[in-house]
Every structure is written in structure tokens, then in C-alpha cells.
Amino acid sequence: MQLLHAPSWPHLSFQTSKQHSKGGLISLDKCLQPLIANCSFQPQKLEKSIWVLHKRSIFSCFAPKASSVEAGSSATSIGTAEGDVLKALSQIIDPDFGTDIVSCGFVKDLLMDEASGEVSFRLELTTPACPIKDMFEQQANEVVARLPWVKNVNVTMSAQPAKPIFTGELPAGLQRISNIVAVSSCKGGVGKSTVAVNLAYTLAGMGARVGIFDADVYGPSLPTMVSPESRLLEMNPEKRTIIPTDYLGVKLVSFGFAGQGRAIMRGPMVSGVINQLLTTAEWGELDYLVIDMPPGTGDIQLTLCQVVPLTAAVIVTTPQKLAFIDVAKGVRMFSKLKVPCVAVVENMCHFDADGRRYYPFGRGSGSQVVQQFGIPHLFDLPIRPTLSASGDSGIPEVVADPQGEVAKTFQNLGVCVVQQCAKIRRQVSTAVTYDKSIKAIRVKVPDSEEEFLLHPATVRRNDRSAQSVDEWTGEQKLQYGDIPEDIEPEEIRPMGNYAVSITWSDGFNQIAPYDQLQMIERLVDVPQPTSV
């Protein structure tokens, strides 16, 4: 599945007005022509939110690799003082990955003065939303302070700059987004938008930089569920990009903020509108972009999955059997597109009255999705009048009542999403690597326990691109002898959840899907390691 450039759509051409507004932004008219008229955008008024949601400590979000202290470094192989500090820090185990933080290379900028007893270092997180960063900071202080010569410890916590794990020709607007999470149901009316909005504000309350993209052009929900001061999008006339509106520190883009309400247009034109709204928006650095997917599994959904390198998906359903049937279609769609479904949210599952719990729509749809498709986590949302009322009032429930039962459920969901995204990024980043000591490519496909070795020349000879195989006849153009036995990969980079991009020493760039790598002849006699 190739990541596509955002095309220029004539029905989404922004035209500048004669009068400029403040800050270099201009109001727009005749926007989304020819199908949409009188679309005016007002200057943006950004306000920083001071709203902070209650944080919980459950799991680790540390980066899988670091550079200050290289991954796999041994404390005994370094100078005495530095070795003492690293040995002490190696007692801290990442509960998600089961590895100590020194071996994984989480320690950055380690400085020490044995004479004065001063030690300082930085621990880098993959996301500022990590729930146990305070616990790791405390543990790091304690273990280093126990060293006899240490008098003062200064630990700094930080997070990696937002960047996608996937490579490829990403649209400019998506190049500084770490994780893109789709919230999908494939059926209308099950509370998908409610889950998407409350999940986004939960992640923001945990400290992450978050955006929401409302991908439902026919019936956008975002303008009803949030209350930004500026309810119209803006355009940067120089860059010809869309500037998202903002509410409580979360960036928002929806067709409903284009001043036209709901669209009346055919499918291909809708795909173009969604494409341009998403890829030309100035999202900036985001840890999570939550996409509120439209119902169905048609052209619009496939376009989104092609344009956007989705990290994971959250599935929303209700207890009815009919909802399960439609949700199953969506799960299969994500499976074919190699997008992991990390959680199921069963909405409107029960309510409490007279000291009893009632299930008005039956039971078991959510658990059936989990069991049939192997999705690891299930969350139940009760029927609550306040949850519905908050969506209509423009204030998300997790903001209106951050200590309530619903907010606690979303807090657990937020922790799950952060944890699973961290695991997926780690699996993808280490799925295919080159071991120079044995001159072999190591492969461990995500969600698989099997690891195997491939000869580099064999991988290169199995390229199926048009340069190697005739697209019309299927005739093999690349011959066995064209590839030298000693060819080596210069760089291997993830390309979505389904393939890697390999740059070879002969200058060729190859896209190698995981499915193809699993079918290639494997190395049985492992070469002896050589000095590098």
C-alpha cells in the first residue's frame, strides 16, 4: 500500500480576498468551489488551555533506542564512575518491554564529577503522556543516590520530538505527527464521535499534544461536541495551508468548521475534500492525531488508509448483534490494510437503577469482537445522561467531570492507546534489521514470535517492482547474476505496518513487504560473526 501525495483538488481551491486580516492570515471566499460557496474563514484566536486532567501511573513509554548511552552498553565496560551510575540505573526495568533502561539506551546526556559527587542525566520518553514518568524519575534518583560517592543527583525528564515511525513520501502536514489513531465503527449512531473526542481530550490531559480530524463530511459531529472560540478554519495565504482551530489546547479540523455544515456531493469529490483538509492542515508537532472515521468501508475509508500511515485503530460498537456484523467488516478492513486494532469500546452497554444493573440492548457484542479477532482490550461505557448532554453542550465529558466514572474509563482507554502505540512503534522499528557481523538480515514481523535470517542478495533478487519484473507480461527482467553476492543494505526503514524500505549499496531502493519476506528462502547455516 503506497502512501500518496495530496493532490490539488479544484473543488478545494482556496481563494484569497482583497482585504488581509491580522497576523498575515486572510479571510477566504468562494472556498471549496464549485460545490461549496460563501465559505469565509476568520482569523485564528489561539488560547492556551490550563486544563489538566488527572494523571495515572500504569506503564512505561520509554524510547526503544537512544544515542547518548548506546543500546546494549555494558556498565562494566565504561569508566568506573560512569559504570557505577549505569549499573545502578540498570536496576530499573521497563515493565512493558522487560528490559533495563540502560540496555535499551534510554539514558541521555550523562555527566558526573566524582570529586564533587555531582551526577546529572536525562531520561527520554517517547511521549509526554507517559503515566509513570514521575515513578521513573523517583527510581532513578534513588538508585543513583545510594552510590557512596554521590552527593547530588539531577534527573531531567524529556520526550522525543514528534515524528512518524514510518517513512515514505508523506504529505507535509503529516510529517511531524508521531501516532495517528483511527476511531472507527463502520456503523452510524454507536457513539464513535463521542469516543473519539473524549479519547483525544484524555490524551491531552495526560500531557500529549493532540489533534482531532473529523473525517465525516456528510455529517460532521465535531462542531457540536466542542466549543472553540473561533468556529471557522483559516488559511495561510503564503503556504496555502489550512490552520486548525483550537479548543482547550487540542487542534481541530472538520468540514463543519468550513462554514458549510454538511456536504452534498458524490464519493470521489468527498475523498478529495477529506484528502486536502487532512494533508494540507498545519498540524505541527503532534504526539497523537485522532481521526473520527466516517461509517462504512468504502472509498472514503480506503482513501484515508492510503493517504495516512495509521498507527492503530480503536473499534466502537454497541451490544446489538447488528452492530457486531458491521463492526466485523471494519476490523477485517483494517486487518487487510495491516492496521492493528488495539481496543474495543462497547458503548451504551448498561445502566444502574434501584441497586441493580440493567442491559437493555443485550450483552456480548464487544466481547465477541475481542474473542473472534484477538483484539487485546475491551472497555465498557455505560448509558449516562451526562455523557450525551456533554456532547450536545460542546464540552467533552472528560473535561466537564474529570473524576467521574466515564472519565476513568476513558483514562484507562487512553493509557491503553499510549501503551499499544509505543509497542507498535518499537516492533515496527526493529522488525527488519541488518546484522553486519554475520552479514544477514534479521526479520521479526510484528505480532510474530518467530525470528529468521535472510541473505541480503536473496532479498535484493526477490524485488517485485517494475524495474525487476515486467508489469504487463510478468517476465523477470532482473537476472540472478545481476546482483553480486556481497551486496549489503545501507539503510532499512519502516514503511507503514506492512513493509520496509531498503536502500542498497548499488543505489537501488526496494520496498519489501513483510508477507514477501516471510516467503523468501531463509538462511539455515548462520555465518560466523566477523569483526566490524
C-alpha positions as CSV (number, residue, x, y, z in Angstrom):
1,M,0.0,0.0,0.0
2,Q,1.7,3.1,-1.2
3,L,1.4,6.4,0.6
4,L,0.1,9.0,-1.7
5,H,0.7,12.7,-2.2
6,A,-2.2,15.0,-1.5
7,P,-3.4,16.1,-5.0
8,S,-4.6,19.5,-5.8
9,W,-8.4,19.4,-6.0
10,P,-10.3,22.1,-7.9
11,H,-13.3,21.9,-5.6
12,L,-11.0,22.7,-2.7
13,S,-9.1,25.7,-4.1
14,F,-8.8,28.5,-1.5
15,Q,-9.1,31.9,-3.0
16,T,-7.8,35.0,-1.1
17,S,-9.9,38.0,-0.5
18,K,-8.7,41.5,-1.2
19,Q,-8.5,42.5,2.5
20,H,-6.0,40.9,4.8
21,S,-6.7,40.1,8.4
22,K,-4.3,40.3,11.3
23,G,-1.1,38.2,11.6
24,G,-0.8,37.7,7.9
25,L,-3.9,35.5,7.8
26,I,-6.6,36.3,5.3
27,S,-10.3,35.6,5.1
28,L,-11.4,33.3,2.3
29,D,-14.4,33.3,0.0
30,K,-15.6,31.0,-2.8
31,C,-13.9,28.2,-0.8
32,L,-14.4,24.6,-1.8
33,Q,-15.7,25.7,-5.2
34,P,-17.6,24.8,-7.3
35,L,-19.6,22.7,-4.9
36,I,-19.4,24.9,-1.8
37,A,-20.0,28.6,-1.8
38,N,-19.7,31.5,0.6
39,C,-17.1,29.8,2.8
40,S,-15.4,32.5,4.9
41,F,-12.6,31.9,7.3
42,Q,-11.9,34.2,10.3
43,P,-8.6,35.0,11.9
44,Q,-7.5,32.5,14.4
45,K,-7.5,33.3,18.1
46,L,-5.4,30.8,19.9
47,E,-5.6,30.5,23.6
48,K,-3.5,28.1,25.8
49,S,-5.6,25.9,28.0
50,I,-4.7,25.4,31.6
51,W,-7.0,22.4,31.9
52,V,-5.1,19.4,33.2
53,L,-6.6,16.0,33.6
54,H,-5.9,13.7,36.4
55,K,-2.9,11.5,35.6
56,R,-2.5,7.9,36.4
57,S,0.6,5.7,36.5
58,I,0.4,2.3,34.9
59,F,3.1,1.6,32.3
60,S,6.3,2.7,30.6
61,C,6.6,4.8,27.5
62,F,10.4,4.9,27.1
63,A,12.0,5.2,23.7
64,P,13.3,1.9,22.4
65,K,16.7,3.3,21.3
66,A,18.8,6.2,22.4
67,S,22.2,7.5,21.5
68,S,23.9,9.1,24.5
69,V,24.5,5.7,26.1
70,E,24.2,3.2,23.3
71,A,21.7,0.4,23.4
72,G,23.3,-2.7,24.8
73,S,26.1,-0.8,26.5
74,S,27.6,-2.7,29.5
75,A,28.2,-0.8,32.7
76,T,31.4,-2.7,33.4
77,S,32.9,-1.7,30.0
78,I,32.9,2.0,30.8
79,G,34.9,4.2,33.3
80,T,34.5,3.4,37.0
81,A,32.3,6.4,37.9
82,E,30.1,6.2,34.8
83,G,29.9,2.4,35.1
84,D,28.7,2.8,38.7
85,V,25.9,5.1,37.6
86,L,24.9,3.0,34.7
87,K,25.0,-0.2,36.8
88,A,22.7,1.5,39.3
89,L,20.3,2.7,36.6
90,S,20.2,-0.8,35.1
91,Q,18.2,-1.9,38.1
92,I,15.2,0.0,36.6
93,I,13.2,-2.3,34.4
94,D,10.8,-1.2,31.8
95,P,7.6,-3.2,32.6
96,D,6.3,-3.1,29.0
97,F,9.5,-4.4,27.3
98,G,11.1,-6.3,30.2
99,T,14.5,-4.7,29.6
100,D,16.5,-2.4,31.8
101,I,16.7,1.3,30.7
102,V,20.5,1.2,30.2
103,S,20.4,-1.7,27.8
104,C,17.6,-0.1,25.8
105,G,19.6,3.2,25.6
106,F,17.1,5.4,27.5
107,V,19.8,7.4,29.3
108,K,20.9,10.7,27.7
109,D,23.5,13.4,28.5
110,L,25.1,11.6,31.4
111,L,27.5,13.9,33.2
112,M,29.3,13.4,36.5
113,D,32.0,14.8,38.8
114,E,33.3,12.1,41.2
115,A,35.2,14.7,43.2
116,S,32.2,16.9,44.0
117,G,29.7,14.0,43.9
118,E,27.5,15.6,41.2
119,V,25.6,13.4,38.7
120,S,23.2,14.6,36.1
121,F,21.4,12.8,33.2
122,R,18.3,12.9,31.1
123,L,15.7,10.1,30.6
124,E,13.9,10.5,27.2
125,L,10.3,9.3,26.8
126,T,8.6,8.5,23.5
127,T,5.6,10.7,24.6
128,P,4.9,13.3,27.2
129,A,1.7,11.4,28.0
130,C,3.7,8.6,29.8
131,P,1.8,7.9,33.0
132,I,4.7,6.6,35.1
133,K,7.3,9.3,34.3
134,D,7.2,10.5,37.9
135,M,7.9,7.0,39.2
136,F,10.8,6.5,36.9
137,E,12.3,9.9,37.9
138,Q,12.0,8.9,41.6
139,Q,13.5,5.5,41.0
140,A,16.4,7.0,39.0
141,N,17.1,9.5,41.8
142,E,17.0,6.8,44.5
143,V,19.3,4.2,42.9
144,V,22.0,6.7,41.9
145,A,21.9,8.5,45.3
146,R,22.7,5.2,47.0
147,L,26.2,5.2,45.5
148,P,28.8,6.1,48.2
149,W,30.4,9.0,46.4
150,V,27.2,10.6,45.1
151,K,26.0,13.7,46.9
152,N,23.6,15.3,44.5
153,V,21.5,13.8,41.6
154,N,19.8,15.9,38.9
155,V,17.4,13.9,36.7
156,T,15.7,15.6,33.8
157,M,12.7,14.0,32.0
158,S,12.0,14.8,28.4
159,A,10.1,13.4,25.4
160,Q,11.2,12.7,21.8
161,P,10.3,15.3,19.1
162,A,7.1,14.2,17.4
163,K,7.9,12.3,14.2
164,P,6.3,9.4,12.4
165,I,8.0,6.0,12.6
166,F,7.0,5.3,9.0
167,T,9.0,6.6,6.1
168,G,7.8,7.4,2.6
169,E,6.5,10.4,0.7
170,L,4.3,11.7,3.5
171,P,2.3,14.9,2.9
172,A,3.9,17.9,4.5
173,G,1.2,18.3,7.0
174,L,1.7,14.8,8.4
175,Q,5.4,14.7,8.7
176,R,5.6,15.8,12.4
177,I,2.9,13.5,13.8
178,S,4.1,10.6,15.9
179,N,0.9,8.5,16.1
180,I,-2.3,8.5,14.0
181,V,-5.2,6.7,15.7
182,A,-8.4,5.9,13.8
183,V,-11.6,5.6,15.8
184,S,-14.0,3.5,13.7
185,S,-17.3,1.6,14.0
186,C,-18.4,1.2,10.3
187,K,-21.9,1.8,11.6
188,G,-23.6,5.1,12.4
189,G,-25.1,6.0,15.7
190,V,-23.0,3.9,18.1
191,G,-21.1,6.8,19.7
192,K,-18.0,6.8,17.7
193,S,-17.6,10.6,17.7
194,T,-18.2,10.6,21.4
195,V,-15.4,8.1,21.9
196,A,-13.0,9.9,19.5
197,V,-13.5,13.4,21.1
198,N,-13.2,12.1,24.7
199,L,-10.2,10.0,23.9
200,A,-8.4,13.0,22.4
201,Y,-9.0,15.2,25.4
202,T,-8.0,12.4,27.7
203,L,-4.7,12.1,25.9
204,A,-4.3,15.9,26.0
205,G,-5.0,15.8,29.8
206,M,-2.2,13.2,30.1
207,G,0.3,15.8,28.7
208,A,0.3,14.9,25.0
209,R,0.0,17.2,22.0
210,V,-3.2,16.1,20.3
211,G,-5.3,16.9,17.2
212,I,-8.7,15.7,16.1
213,F,-9.7,15.3,12.4
214,D,-13.4,14.8,11.7
215,A,-13.5,12.7,8.5
216,D,-17.3,12.6,8.2
217,V,-18.1,15.2,5.5
218,Y,-21.7,14.2,5.2
219,G,-22.5,14.6,8.9
220,P,-19.6,16.2,10.8
221,S,-20.0,15.9,14.6
222,L,-17.0,17.9,15.9
223,P,-18.6,21.4,15.7
224,T,-21.4,20.2,18.1
225,M,-19.2,18.3,20.5
226,V,-16.6,21.1,21.1
227,S,-16.9,24.9,21.6
228,P,-13.8,26.6,20.1
229,E,-13.8,30.4,20.3
230,S,-13.1,30.5,16.5
231,R,-15.6,28.3,14.8
232,L,-14.2,28.8,11.3
233,L,-11.0,27.5,9.8
234,E,-8.3,29.8,8.5
235,M,-5.9,29.7,5.6
236,N,-2.3,30.7,5.4
237,P,-2.1,32.6,2.1
238,E,1.6,32.2,1.6
239,K,1.8,28.5,2.3
240,R,-1.7,27.8,1.0
241,T,-2.3,25.6,4.1
242,I,-5.2,25.3,6.5
243,I,-4.7,26.4,10.1
244,P,-6.7,24.3,12.5
245,T,-9.0,25.9,15.1
246,D,-8.3,25.2,18.8
247,Y,-10.2,24.2,21.9
248,L,-8.6,23.6,25.2
249,G,-5.2,23.0,23.6
250,V,-6.4,20.4,21.1
251,K,-6.2,21.2,17.3
252,L,-9.4,20.7,15.4
253,V,-10.2,20.3,11.7
254,S,-13.7,19.4,10.4
255,F,-15.7,20.2,7.3
256,G,-18.2,21.6,9.7
257,F,-15.8,24.4,10.5
258,A,-15.6,25.4,6.8
259,G,-18.9,27.3,7.2
260,Q,-20.9,24.9,5.1
261,G,-22.4,22.4,7.6
262,R,-22.9,19.1,5.8
263,A,-21.8,18.3,2.3
264,I,-24.0,17.2,-0.6
265,M,-21.6,15.7,-3.1
266,R,-20.5,12.4,-4.7
267,G,-18.0,10.0,-3.3
268,P,-14.9,10.8,-5.3
269,M,-15.3,14.5,-4.6
270,V,-15.7,13.8,-0.9
271,S,-12.5,11.8,-0.9
272,G,-10.7,14.8,-2.4
273,V,-12.1,17.2,0.2
274,I,-11.0,14.9,3.0
275,N,-7.6,14.4,1.5
276,Q,-6.9,18.1,1.2
277,L,-8.4,19.0,4.6
278,L,-6.2,16.4,6.3
279,T,-2.9,16.7,4.5
280,T,-2.7,20.5,4.0
281,A,-3.6,21.4,7.6
282,E,-0.8,22.8,9.7
283,W,-0.9,20.2,12.4
284,G,2.6,21.0,13.6
285,E,4.2,18.6,16.1
286,L,1.6,16.2,17.5
287,D,2.0,13.1,19.6
288,Y,-1.4,11.8,18.6
289,L,-3.8,12.7,15.8
290,V,-7.2,11.1,16.4
291,I,-9.3,10.5,13.3
292,D,-13.0,10.2,13.7
293,M,-13.7,7.9,10.8
294,P,-17.0,8.0,8.8
295,P,-19.3,5.0,8.8
296,G,-18.7,2.3,6.3
297,T,-15.8,0.5,4.5
298,G,-15.9,2.3,1.1
299,D,-13.9,4.7,-1.0
300,I,-13.6,7.3,1.7
301,Q,-12.2,4.9,4.3
302,L,-9.8,3.3,1.8
303,T,-8.6,6.8,0.7
304,L,-7.8,7.7,4.3
305,C,-6.0,4.5,5.0
306,Q,-3.9,5.0,1.8
307,V,-3.0,8.6,2.5
308,V,-2.4,8.3,6.2
309,P,0.1,5.9,7.8
310,L,-2.3,4.8,10.6
311,T,-0.5,3.6,13.8
312,A,-3.6,1.8,15.3
313,A,-7.3,1.7,15.4
314,V,-9.9,1.7,18.2
315,I,-13.2,0.0,17.4
316,V,-16.5,1.3,18.8
317,T,-19.6,-0.9,18.9
318,T,-22.9,-1.4,20.9
319,P,-24.3,-4.7,22.4
320,Q,-26.7,-5.4,19.5
321,K,-25.9,-8.2,17.0
322,L,-26.5,-5.9,14.1
323,A,-23.7,-3.6,15.3
324,F,-21.3,-6.5,15.6
325,I,-21.9,-7.5,11.9
326,D,-20.9,-4.1,10.7
327,V,-18.0,-3.7,13.1
328,A,-16.6,-7.1,11.9
329,K,-16.4,-5.7,8.4
330,G,-14.4,-2.8,9.7
331,V,-12.0,-5.0,11.6
332,R,-11.4,-7.1,8.5
333,M,-10.7,-3.9,6.5
334,F,-8.1,-2.8,9.0
335,S,-6.6,-6.3,9.0
336,K,-6.2,-6.3,5.3
337,L,-4.5,-2.9,5.4
338,K,-2.2,-4.1,8.2
339,V,-3.5,-1.6,10.8
340,P,-3.6,-3.1,14.3
341,C,-6.9,-2.8,16.2
342,V,-5.8,-2.2,19.8
343,A,-9.0,-1.8,21.7
344,V,-12.8,-2.3,21.5
345,V,-15.2,0.2,23.2
346,E,-18.7,-1.2,23.8
347,N,-20.9,1.9,24.2
348,M,-24.3,2.1,25.9
349,C,-23.9,-1.4,27.4
350,H,-25.7,-1.0,30.7
351,F,-27.2,1.4,33.3
352,D,-27.8,1.2,37.0
353,A,-31.1,1.7,38.8
354,D,-32.7,0.6,42.0
355,G,-29.4,-1.0,43.1
356,R,-29.3,-3.3,40.0
357,R,-27.5,-3.2,36.7
358,Y,-29.6,-3.5,33.5
359,Y,-28.5,-4.4,30.0
360,P,-31.3,-3.0,27.7
361,F,-29.6,-3.9,24.4
362,G,-28.3,-7.4,25.4
363,R,-24.7,-8.4,26.1
364,G,-21.7,-9.8,24.4
365,S,-21.1,-7.9,21.2
366,G,-17.9,-6.3,22.4
367,S,-16.5,-9.5,23.9
368,Q,-17.4,-11.3,20.7
369,V,-15.3,-8.8,18.7
370,V,-12.4,-9.3,21.1
371,Q,-12.6,-13.1,21.0
372,Q,-13.1,-13.5,17.3
373,F,-10.5,-11.1,16.2
374,G,-8.0,-11.3,19.0
375,I,-8.2,-7.6,20.0
376,P,-6.4,-7.3,23.4
377,H,-8.6,-4.8,25.3
378,L,-12.3,-4.2,25.9
379,F,-13.8,-1.2,27.6
380,D,-17.4,-0.7,28.6
381,L,-19.2,2.6,28.5
382,P,-22.5,2.9,30.5
383,I,-25.6,4.7,29.5
384,R,-25.2,8.1,31.2
385,P,-27.4,11.2,30.5
386,T,-24.4,13.4,31.3
387,L,-22.3,11.8,28.6
388,S,-25.0,12.6,26.0
389,A,-25.6,16.1,27.4
390,S,-21.9,16.9,27.4
391,G,-21.7,16.0,23.7
392,D,-24.6,18.4,22.9
393,S,-23.2,21.2,25.1
394,G,-19.8,21.4,23.4
395,I,-17.8,20.4,26.5
396,P,-16.4,16.8,26.4
397,E,-17.4,14.7,29.4
398,V,-13.8,14.1,30.5
399,V,-13.4,17.8,30.7
400,A,-16.7,18.5,32.4
401,D,-16.2,15.7,35.0
402,P,-12.6,14.6,35.0
403,Q,-13.1,12.5,38.2
404,G,-16.3,10.7,37.1
405,E,-16.8,7.1,36.2
406,V,-16.9,7.8,32.4
407,A,-13.6,9.8,32.7
408,K,-12.0,6.9,34.5
409,T,-13.0,4.5,31.7
410,F,-11.5,6.9,29.1
411,Q,-8.4,7.3,31.2
412,N,-7.9,3.5,31.0
413,L,-8.6,3.7,27.3
414,G,-6.0,6.5,26.9
415,V,-3.4,4.5,28.8
416,C,-4.1,1.5,26.6
417,V,-3.7,3.6,23.4
418,V,-0.4,5.1,24.5
419,Q,0.9,1.8,25.6
420,Q,-0.1,-0.1,22.4
421,C,1.2,2.7,20.2
422,A,4.6,2.6,22.0
423,K,4.7,-1.2,21.5
424,I,3.7,-1.0,17.8
425,R,6.4,1.7,17.2
426,R,9.0,-0.5,18.9
427,Q,8.0,-3.6,17.0
428,V,8.0,-1.8,13.6
429,S,11.3,-0.1,14.2
430,T,13.1,-3.3,15.0
431,A,11.1,-5.7,12.6
432,V,13.8,-5.8,9.9
433,T,17.5,-5.0,10.7
434,Y,20.8,-5.8,9.2
435,D,23.4,-7.7,11.3
436,K,26.7,-6.6,9.9
437,S,28.7,-9.0,12.0
438,I,27.1,-12.0,10.2
439,K,26.1,-10.2,7.0
440,A,22.5,-11.2,7.3
441,I,19.1,-9.5,7.5
442,R,17.2,-10.3,10.7
443,V,13.4,-10.4,10.4
444,K,10.8,-10.5,13.2
445,V,7.5,-9.5,11.8
446,P,5.2,-7.5,14.2
447,D,2.9,-9.8,16.2
448,S,5.0,-12.8,15.5
449,E,7.4,-14.6,17.9
450,E,9.4,-16.1,15.0
451,E,12.8,-14.5,14.1
452,F,14.7,-15.6,11.0
453,L,17.7,-14.6,8.8
454,L,17.8,-13.8,5.1
455,H,20.7,-13.4,2.8
456,P,20.9,-9.8,1.5
457,A,21.4,-10.9,-2.1
458,T,18.4,-13.2,-1.9
459,V,16.2,-10.3,-0.7
460,R,17.5,-8.0,-3.5
461,R,16.9,-10.6,-6.2
462,N,13.3,-11.0,-5.0
463,D,12.3,-7.4,-5.7
464,R,9.0,-7.3,-7.5
465,S,9.0,-3.7,-8.7
466,A,8.6,-2.7,-12.3
467,Q,12.4,-2.4,-12.6
468,S,12.8,-6.1,-11.9
469,V,9.6,-7.6,-13.3
470,D,7.7,-6.6,-16.5
471,E,4.3,-5.3,-15.3
472,W,2.5,-6.5,-18.5
473,T,4.0,-9.9,-19.1
474,G,5.3,-10.8,-15.7
475,E,8.7,-11.6,-17.2
476,Q,11.6,-11.4,-14.9
477,K,13.9,-8.6,-16.0
478,L,16.3,-8.8,-13.1
479,Q,18.6,-11.8,-13.6
480,Y,20.3,-13.8,-10.9
481,G,23.8,-12.8,-11.9
482,D,22.9,-9.1,-12.0
483,I,23.2,-9.0,-8.2
484,P,26.6,-9.6,-6.5
485,E,26.7,-12.0,-3.6
486,D,28.3,-9.4,-1.3
487,I,25.6,-6.7,-1.8
488,E,24.6,-5.1,1.5
489,P,21.8,-2.8,2.6
490,E,22.9,0.7,3.5
491,E,19.6,1.6,5.3
492,I,16.4,-0.2,6.3
493,R,13.4,1.9,7.3
494,P,9.8,1.0,8.2
495,M,7.2,1.8,5.7
496,G,3.8,1.6,7.3
497,N,2.8,-1.6,9.3
498,Y,3.3,-3.8,6.3
499,A,6.7,-3.3,4.7
500,V,10.2,-1.8,4.9
501,S,12.2,0.4,2.5
502,I,15.7,-0.9,1.8
503,T,18.4,1.2,0.3
504,W,21.1,-1.0,-1.2
505,S,24.8,-0.4,-1.8
506,D,24.2,-0.3,-5.6
507,G,21.8,2.7,-5.1
508,F,18.6,0.8,-5.6
509,N,15.6,1.4,-3.3
510,Q,13.4,-1.6,-2.7
511,I,10.0,-1.9,-1.0
512,A,9.9,-5.2,0.8
513,P,6.5,-6.2,2.3
514,Y,6.6,-8.4,5.4
515,D,4.5,-11.0,3.6
516,Q,7.1,-11.3,0.9
517,L,10.0,-11.5,3.3
518,Q,8.3,-14.4,5.1
519,M,8.1,-16.4,1.8
520,I,11.8,-15.9,0.8
521,E,14.3,-18.7,1.2
522,R,15.9,-18.4,4.7
523,L,19.4,-18.8,5.9
524,V,19.9,-22.2,7.6
525,D,23.7,-22.1,8.1
526,V,24.3,-18.9,10.0
527,P,27.6,-17.3,9.2
528,Q,30.1,-16.9,11.9
529,P,30.3,-13.3,13.3
530,T,33.1,-11.2,11.9
531,S,34.7,-8.1,13.4
532,V,33.1,-4.9,12.3
